[in-house]
Amino acid sequence: MIAFFKTGSTAERIVPPGGNSAFLVGFAAAAMAFIAVFALFLSMAVGRLADQWSTELARSATVQIDGPDAEAEVQTVLDLLATTPGIVSAKVLDREAQTALLAPWLGQHLMLDSLPLPHLISVELDENGPDLTSLNLRLAAEAPGASFDDHGYWRRPVIKTARHMRWLAGLSLVLIAATMAVIVVLSANAALAANASIIRTLRLIGARDNYIARAFVRRITARASLGAVVGMIGAMALMLVFPDTEGAGAILSGVTPQGWQWLLPLLVPLFVALTAFYATRMAAYRHLRRAP
């Protein structure tokens, strides 16, 4: 491809620099690059958020104590958890803490005194966590009204959703490439048809199809590459001014790229240029074979 460009500097001059097809290719490349960069960034953001939420859920657990002997079993459970390997700490959630947990679903003004809420113990786990089988057996023997929840029910859909979002981002990039290829092919065919008289003249004076095709491939690929760079810069500039909600605990915290992830969008113009190059080359040779 590089050699193809090096030998095409004189051939490019036979193609008129303006025209609707050139504008269409540049605009489409900019739009596709803009969307592709956002797809990349959002895919990485979803992965970071999923990892963060999964880690937080994996490091925490809850013990629920219910039944007629719940009051007496609270201290028994606390003593049991204090001697269980894999558990860092455990504390009883008071009514205020339970109110804060239920407020997003039931509202701020709750009358919890009239509700038969179970006793809840918040548990912090280390990296390995406890032996759940042994812990559940001990709880069943010493505190029958207690049940241990390792939040696995909540972790599984988070991990599954993150995996699906990554697949969706990959599919989006494939669709972007396909759309870009279609637009480039249509633009190349339009440019070749609009310059049919020039092509006939070149053939009359002995120009080969390779020389003619090289001119259109170089021109259209250059326009696509320039448009992709503009779209990439626009997307990255928008991400720079994206509100930082890291300290607010909002659901969108961590959307802004971090570290080496800022380098990934640089691959988008290269991706667009390769797509434009091969799509234009294919369209040009097909058109020239069919041309009289």
N, C-alpha and C positions, 0 to 999 in steps of 0.2 A: 504493500500500500504506500509506503514512504517513497519507494522508487517511482511508483506511478505518479506521485505528486511532483517529484523532482523533474521528471521529464515532461510535465504538463504545463510549464509556465508559459510557453509560447502558444500552445494549443488553446489555452484559456481565453486568449484575446479574441477568438472568433465568435465567442458567445456574447451577446449584448448584456451589459451589466445590470440593466433594469428589468422591468416587467413584473406582472402580477405573480408569476410563479416564484420569482426570487423573494418577493415580499412574503408570500405564503409560506415558503420553506423557513425563512427566518423567524416569522411569528410563531409557526407551529413548533419549531425547535425550542424557542424560548418558553412557550407554554408547557410543553412536555417536560423540559428540564426543571421548570418550577415545580410541577406536580411530582416529578420523580424525587427531587430533593426532599420535599415534604413527606413523601411516602417513606423514604429512608429514615428521616428524623423521627417520624411518628412510630415507626417500627422499633427503633432503638429505645424510644421513650417508653413504649408499652413493655418492652423487655425489662427495662430498669425498674419500672413501677411494679411489675409482677414479681421480680426478684426481691424487691424491697418488702412488699406486702407478704410474700411467702416466707421470707426470713423472719419478719416480725411475728407472724402467726406460728412459725415453727419454734420460736423461742418463748412462747407463752402458752398457757393452758388454764383451764378453769375447773374447779371442783364445785359441783352443785350438791347441796345437802337439803333434803326434804324429808318429810315424815314427822311422826309424833315426837321423836327423840332428836330432832334436828339441833335444838339448842345444846344439848349435851354432847352431841357428836362433833360439834365445831372444833372444840379444843382437842378432841381425839384425832381428828383429821390433821390439824396443824402439827401435832406431835409426830404423827406418822410421816407427814411430808418432810419434816425437819430431819428425819433420819433416813430419807430415801436418796440414794445416789442419783445424780443427774438433775436434781432440783436445787436451784440457787436460793430461792426465797418463796415465801407464801404469806399472803395477808388477806384478812377478811375485808370484803367490800361492805362499807356501811350504807345506810339508806341514801345518803347524798350521792355516793358513787353510783349506786344502782339507778338513781333518778337521772344522772347524767347519761348513763348507757341507754336508758329507755326513751329519753327525751326526743331523739330524732324520729322515733316512730309514734310515740304517744303524746308528744307535745311537752311544753315546759311546765305546765301547771298540773302536776300529778299528785294524787292523794294516795301515796303508796301504803299508808298505815292501814287502809281498808282493804288492801290486796294481799292475798296469801302468797307473797313472794318467797322463794327458797333462799337459803343462805348461800352466798357465793364467796369463793376463795380464789383470788387471782394468784396464779403460780408462774414464776419465772424459771425457765429451763436453761441448762447449759447446752453446749454444742451437740452433745450426744443424747441428752434426754434420759429419762428413766426407763427401766424395763417395764413396759405397760402391762404385760401379763402378770408379773409379780405384784405390781402396784395395785392392779384391780382386784387381785385375790386378797391382798391385805385389807383393802377398803371393804370388800364384801364381808370379811371376817370381823373387823373391828368397828366399822361404821356402815351398816347395811343401807342407810339412807343416802349415802354419798355416791356420786358418779363422777368419773374423771373424763374431761373432754380435752383432747389434744389439738382441737381446731382443724383436724384433718378434713372434716366436711367442708370447711371454708377454703382450705388451701387448694383442694383439687380443682374446683372451677376456675380459680385464679390462674393456676398453671395452664389449664386447658385453654382458657381464653387467650393467654399470652401466646401460646403455640399457634392458635388459629389466626391471631393478628399478624404474626410473622409470615405465615403462609399467605395471608391476604395481601401483605405488603409485597411479597415476591410476585404474586399474581398481578398486582397493579403495575409493577415494573415491566412484566412481560406484555401486558396490554398497552402500556405506553410505547414500548419498542414496536409493537405491531402497528399501532396507530401512526407512529412516526414513519415507519416504512411505507405504509399505504399513501400517506400525504406526499412523501418524497417521490414515490413512483408516479403518482398522478402529476406532480409538478414537473418531473423530468419528461414525461410524455407530452405535457403541454408545451414545454420549452422546445423539445425536439420538433413538434408539429409546427410551432410558430416560426421556427428557423429552417423549415424544409427547403426553402430556396437556397439558403446558405449551404446547407448540406449537399444539395445537388451540384452546386458550383464547385465545392471542394472536391467532390468525387470526379468531376470533369477534369480538374487539373491534377488528379492523381492522388488525392489524400485517401489514406486507408481508414477503415472504420475504427481502428484502434486510436488513431489520432483524433478523430471527431468525437468519439465517446469520451476520451480523456478530457476534452475541453468541458463537456457538460458535467462530468463527474466532479472535476475539480471545482467548478464554479458553485454547484449546488451543495457539495460537501462543505465548502468554505462558508457559505451562507448559513447552513445548518449549525456548524460549529460555533459561529459567532452568536447566533441566536441562543444556543444552549448555554454559552458562557453568560450572556445577559440574564437568562432565566435563572441560572444557578446563583449568580450574585444577588438577584432580587430576593430569592428565597432565603439565602443566608442573612441578608440584611434584615429581613422581616423577623427571622429567628433571633437576631441580636437584640431587637427591641421588644421581644416577647416578654410579658411581665413575669418576673421571677417570684414564684410562690413557694419556694423551698422552705422558708421559715414559717409559712402560714399553715402548713399541714393540709393544704388543699389537695384535691384529687389530681390536679394537673401539675403538682410539684415534680420536678425532674424532667420536664419536657425539653428544655433547652439542652442541646448537645454538650458533651463534656470531653475535654482533652483531645485525643486523636480522632474522635468522631467528627470533628470539624473538617478533617481531611477527606472523608468519604465522598462529599459532594463533588470533589475534583474529578472523580471518575465518571460523573454524569456527562459532561461535555465529550469525553472520549467515547463513551458508550453511544451517544447520539451521532458523533462523527462516523464511527464504524458502521452504524445502522444506515446513515445517509450514503456513505460510500458504496456499500455493497448493494443497497436498494437501487441507487442511481445507476450503478454499473450494469446491473441486471436489466433494468428498464431500457437503458441506452442501447445495449447490444441487441435486445429483442426488437426494439423499434428500428434499428438500422438494418437488421436482417429482413424485416418486412418492407422497408422503404424501397421504392423503385430505383 
